[in-house]
Amino acid sequence: MSITTAQIRGARGILNWSQSDLAERTGISATSIGSIENNQSTPRESTLKAIRQAFEKNGIEFIGLDGVR
């Protein structure tokens, strides 16, 4: 299941992660993460999967296409 840019920002906020923190945990550049969050690029499904897995590994749960906890 895919995740939205709002969920990415929300999950980072919950974990108090910067874009650089997420980049370190996923191997995706901070610049790319910023572009994804600002809807300046359309990420591949594999990129979204890596982001999702990094968050879930740290206790984040995604709820549908709207929520995160």
Phi and psi restraints in degrees (value plus and minus 20) as a CYANA .aco file:
   2 SER   PHI    -103.0   -63.0
   2 SER   PSI     146.5   186.5
   3 ILE   PHI    -146.9  -106.9
   3 ILE   PSI     137.8   177.8
   4 THR   PHI    -116.2   -76.2
   4 THR   PSI     145.2   185.2
   5 THR   PHI     -83.8   -43.8
   5 THR   PSI     -55.9   -15.9
   6 ALA   PHI     -83.5   -43.5
   6 ALA   PSI     -58.4   -18.4
   7 GLN   PHI     -87.1   -47.1
   7 GLN   PSI     -56.3   -16.3
   8 ILE   PHI     -83.5   -43.5
   8 ILE   PSI     -68.5   -28.5
   9 ARG   PHI     -82.3   -42.3
   9 ARG   PSI     -61.5   -21.5
  10 GLY   PHI     -83.5   -43.5
  10 GLY   PSI     -63.4   -23.4
  11 ALA   PHI     -85.6   -45.6
  11 ALA   PSI     -60.1   -20.1
  12 ARG   PHI     -81.2   -41.2
  12 ARG   PSI     -60.3   -20.3
  13 GLY   PHI     -83.8   -43.8
  13 GLY   PSI     -63.1   -23.1
  14 ILE   PHI     -80.7   -40.7
  14 ILE   PSI     -61.9   -21.9
  15 LEU   PHI    -106.0   -66.0
  15 LEU   PSI     -25.3    14.7
  16 ASN   PHI      39.4    79.4
  16 ASN   PSI      21.5    61.5
  17 TRP   PHI    -118.6   -78.6
  17 TRP   PSI     121.3   161.3
  18 SER   PHI    -103.7   -63.7
  18 SER   PSI     152.9   192.9
  19 GLN   PHI     -82.0   -42.0
  19 GLN   PSI     -54.8   -14.8
  20 SER   PHI     -85.6   -45.6
  20 SER   PSI     -58.5   -18.5
  21 ASP   PHI     -80.6   -40.6
  21 ASP   PSI     -65.6   -25.6
  22 LEU   PHI     -84.9   -44.9
  22 LEU   PSI     -59.9   -19.9
  23 ALA   PHI     -79.0   -39.0
  23 ALA   PSI     -64.7   -24.7
  24 GLU   PHI     -81.0   -41.0
  24 GLU   PSI     -56.2   -16.2
  25 ARG   PHI    -104.1   -64.1
  25 ARG   PSI     -32.9     7.1
  26 THR   PHI    -137.0   -97.0
  26 THR   PSI     -39.1     0.9
  27 GLY   PHI      59.9    99.9
  27 GLY   PSI     -10.4    29.6
  28 ILE   PHI    -119.7   -79.7
  28 ILE   PSI     117.6   157.6
  29 SER   PHI     -84.7   -44.7
  29 SER   PSI     130.6   170.6
  30 ALA   PHI     -81.8   -41.8
  30 ALA   PSI     -54.2   -14.2
  31 THR   PHI     -82.2   -42.2
  31 THR   PSI     -63.4   -23.4
  32 SER   PHI     -85.6   -45.6
  32 SER   PSI     -60.3   -20.3
  33 ILE   PHI     -81.8   -41.8
  33 ILE   PSI     -63.7   -23.7
  34 GLY   PHI     -80.9   -40.9
  34 GLY   PSI     -62.0   -22.0
  35 SER   PHI     -84.3   -44.3
  35 SER   PSI     -59.4   -19.4
  36 ILE   PHI     -84.6   -44.6
  36 ILE   PSI     -68.7   -28.7
  37 GLU   PHI     -83.7   -43.7
  37 GLU   PSI     -49.9    -9.9
  38 ASN   PHI    -115.6   -75.6
  38 ASN   PSI      -7.8    32.2
  39 ASN   PHI      36.3    76.3
  39 ASN   PSI      13.4    53.4
  40 GLN   PHI    -113.5   -73.5
  40 GLN   PSI     -30.6     9.4
  41 SER   PHI    -166.8  -126.8
  41 SER   PSI     136.3   176.3
  42 THR   PHI    -125.2   -85.2
  42 THR   PSI      91.9   131.9
  43 PRO   PHI     -94.8   -54.8
  43 PRO   PSI     132.7   172.7
  44 ARG   PHI     -89.1   -49.1
  44 ARG   PSI     138.0   178.0
  45 GLU   PHI     -80.8   -40.8
  45 GLU   PSI     -56.0   -16.0
  46 SER   PHI     -85.5   -45.5
  46 SER   PSI     -53.0   -13.0
  47 THR   PHI     -87.4   -47.4
  47 THR   PSI     -66.4   -26.4
  48 LEU   PHI     -82.6   -42.6
  48 LEU   PSI     -56.4   -16.4
  49 LYS   PHI     -84.4   -44.4
  49 LYS   PSI     -62.3   -22.3
  50 ALA   PHI     -83.8   -43.8
  50 ALA   PSI     -60.9   -20.9
  51 ILE   PHI     -84.4   -44.4
  51 ILE   PSI     -67.4   -27.4
  52 ARG   PHI     -79.6   -39.6
  52 ARG   PSI     -64.7   -24.7
  53 GLN   PHI     -83.6   -43.6
  53 GLN   PSI     -58.5   -18.5
  54 ALA   PHI     -81.9   -41.9
  54 ALA   PSI     -62.2   -22.2
  55 PHE   PHI     -88.8   -48.8
  55 PHE   PSI     -65.8   -25.8
  56 GLU   PHI     -83.5   -43.5
  56 GLU   PSI     -54.0   -14.0
  57 LYS   PHI     -83.1   -43.1
  57 LYS   PSI     -42.8    -2.8
  58 ASN   PHI    -127.4   -87.4
  58 ASN   PSI       1.2    41.2
  59 GLY   PHI      74.0   114.0
  59 GLY   PSI     -16.2    23.8
  60 ILE   PHI    -101.3   -61.3
  60 ILE   PSI     120.0   160.0
  61 GLU   PHI    -139.9   -99.9
  61 GLU   PSI     109.2   149.2
  62 PHE   PHI    -115.8   -75.8
  62 PHE   PSI     115.6   155.6
  63 ILE   PHI    -137.9   -97.9
  63 ILE   PSI      86.0   126.0
  64 GLY   PHI      36.7    76.7
  64 GLY   PSI    -166.1  -126.1
  65 LEU   PHI    -123.5   -83.5
  65 LEU   PSI      -7.5    32.5
  66 ASP   PHI    -140.8  -100.8
  66 ASP   PSI     -53.7   -13.7
  67 GLY   PHI    -135.4   -95.4
  67 GLY   PSI     147.2   187.2
  68 VAL   PHI    -176.1  -136.1
  68 VAL   PSI     120.6   160.6
